[in-house]
Amino acid sequence: MQVYFQRALVVSRAFKESSSRQSFFATLNSISASLILLLQLYATPRLMARLGVCAALCVTPVVSVVGFLLMAWRPMPQVVGGES
C-alpha cells in the first residue's frame, strides 16, 4: 500500500494540475493492463515450460522488488511510469 502513496507523491510533484495527474495515471493503467495481458498470453506459457512452475512463480516478486528499488533510487514519473 505504501508504494501507491509513494507513486502518487512522485506524480503530484511532477504534475500540478489534477487533470494532468488523472491523464498520467489513466495512460499508465491502460498501458500496464495491455502489457500484462500480452505477457500472460505469450510469455507465461513459454516461461513456465522453460523454467518450471516454481521458478516462474518467483519472477513476479523479483520484478516487483526491482521496480520498488528503482522508484526509491530515482523517484520520478519516468520510473513510476516505466518511460525512458
LOMI-749586 format. One record per residue (C-alpha): z, x, y; residue in one letter. Coordinates in nm, 4 decimals, decimal comma, always signed. Last residue first. Layout:
% LOMI-749586
+----------+----------+----------+---+
:        w :        u :        v : r :
+----------+----------+----------+---+
:        Z :        X :        Y : A :
...
+----------+----------+----------+---+
//
This chain:
% LOMI-749586
+----------+----------+----------+---+
:        w :        u :        v : r :
+----------+----------+----------+---+
:  -2,0612 :  +1,2715 :  +0,6384 : S :
:  -1,9540 :  +0,9194 :  +0,5593 : E :
:  -1,6930 :  +0,8333 :  +0,2961 : G :
:  -1,5494 :  +0,5501 :  +0,5017 : G :
:  -1,1969 :  +0,6874 :  +0,5249 : V :
:  -1,3293 :  +1,0435 :  +0,5463 : V :
:  -1,5790 :  +0,9581 :  +0,8191 : Q :
:  -1,3171 :  +0,7424 :  +0,9920 : P :
:  -1,0856 :  +1,0417 :  +1,0462 : M :
:  -0,7618 :  +1,1605 :  +0,8910 : P :
:  -0,8690 :  +1,5058 :  +0,7678 : R :
:  -0,6114 :  +1,6549 :  +0,5275 : W :
:  -0,4250 :  +1,3332 :  +0,4503 : A :
:  -0,7528 :  +1,1438 :  +0,4012 : M :
:  -0,8877 :  +1,4221 :  +0,1813 : L :
:  -0,5679 :  +1,4214 :  -0,0252 : L :
:  -0,5883 :  +1,0459 :  -0,0726 : F :
:  -0,9516 :  +1,0718 :  -0,1820 : G :
:  -0,8717 :  +1,3486 :  -0,4318 : V :
:  -0,5843 :  +1,1379 :  -0,5673 : V :
:  -0,8153 :  +0,8386 :  -0,6093 : S :
:  -1,0831 :  +1,0447 :  -0,7893 : V :
:  -0,8185 :  +1,1755 :  -1,0313 : V :
:  -0,6775 :  +0,8275 :  -1,0887 : P :
:  -1,0258 :  +0,6898 :  -1,1629 : T :
:  -1,1384 :  +0,9699 :  -1,3983 : V :
:  -0,8416 :  +0,9497 :  -1,6376 : C :
:  -0,9691 :  +0,6323 :  -1,8059 : L :
:  -1,2931 :  +0,8120 :  -1,8919 : A :
:  -1,0931 :  +1,0903 :  -2,0588 : A :
:  -0,9133 :  +0,8427 :  -2,2843 : C :
:  -1,2199 :  +0,6303 :  -2,3609 : V :
:  -1,4466 :  +0,9093 :  -2,4754 : G :
:  -1,6126 :  +1,1831 :  -2,2730 : L :
:  -1,9847 :  +1,1314 :  -2,3434 : R :
:  -1,9949 :  +0,7697 :  -2,4551 : A :
:  -1,7350 :  +0,6654 :  -2,1995 : M :
:  -1,9154 :  +0,8418 :  -1,9174 : L :
:  -2,2514 :  +0,6982 :  -2,0199 : R :
:  -2,1136 :  +0,3436 :  -2,0346 : P :
:  -1,9333 :  +0,3917 :  -1,7014 : T :
:  -2,2261 :  +0,5355 :  -1,5068 : A :
:  -2,4798 :  +0,2520 :  -1,5157 : Y :
:  -2,3241 :  -0,0917 :  -1,4815 : L :
:  -1,9774 :  +0,0034 :  -1,3627 : Q :
:  -2,1168 :  +0,2628 :  -1,1236 : L :
:  -2,3653 :  +0,0145 :  -0,9782 : L :
:  -2,0952 :  -0,2482 :  -0,9291 : L :
:  -1,8588 :  +0,0027 :  -0,7688 : I :
:  -2,1323 :  +0,1233 :  -0,5354 : L :
:  -2,2112 :  -0,2295 :  -0,4194 : S :
:  -1,8439 :  -0,3165 :  -0,3666 : A :
:  -1,7842 :  +0,0033 :  -0,1703 : S :
:  -2,0899 :  -0,0506 :  +0,0517 : I :
:  -1,9828 :  -0,4052 :  +0,1340 : S :
:  -1,6192 :  -0,3048 :  +0,1892 : N :
:  -1,7122 :  -0,0204 :  +0,4250 : L :
:  -1,9556 :  -0,2387 :  +0,6190 : T :
:  -1,6935 :  -0,5090 :  +0,6625 : A :
:  -1,4302 :  -0,2462 :  +0,7506 : F :
:  -1,6485 :  -0,0944 :  +1,0229 : F :
:  -1,7545 :  -0,4333 :  +1,1599 : S :
:  -1,3961 :  -0,5508 :  +1,1779 : Q :
:  -1,2931 :  -0,2307 :  +1,3551 : R :
:  -1,5750 :  -0,2704 :  +1,6065 : S :
:  -1,4814 :  -0,6353 :  +1,6662 : S :
:  -1,1198 :  -0,5383 :  +1,7289 : S :
:  -1,2163 :  -0,2949 :  +2,0012 : E :
:  -1,0525 :  +0,0492 :  +2,0221 : K :
:  -1,2371 :  +0,2098 :  +1,7331 : F :
:  -1,1326 :  +0,5646 :  +1,6421 : A :
:  -0,7562 :  +0,5223 :  +1,6740 : R :
:  -0,7698 :  +0,1833 :  +1,5023 : S :
:  -0,9689 :  +0,3399 :  +1,2172 : V :
:  -0,7067 :  +0,6058 :  +1,1459 : V :
:  -0,4237 :  +0,3528 :  +1,1673 : L :
:  -0,6012 :  +0,1044 :  +0,9394 : A :
:  -0,6596 :  +0,3766 :  +0,6810 : R :
:  -0,2944 :  +0,4796 :  +0,6965 : Q :
:  -0,1865 :  +0,1176 :  +0,6535 : F :
:  -0,4177 :  +0,0834 :  +0,3546 : Y :
:  -0,2860 :  +0,4052 :  +0,2012 : V :
:  +0,0747 :  +0,2884 :  +0,2358 : Q :
:  +0,0000 :  +0,0000 :  +0,0000 : M :
+----------+----------+----------+---+
//
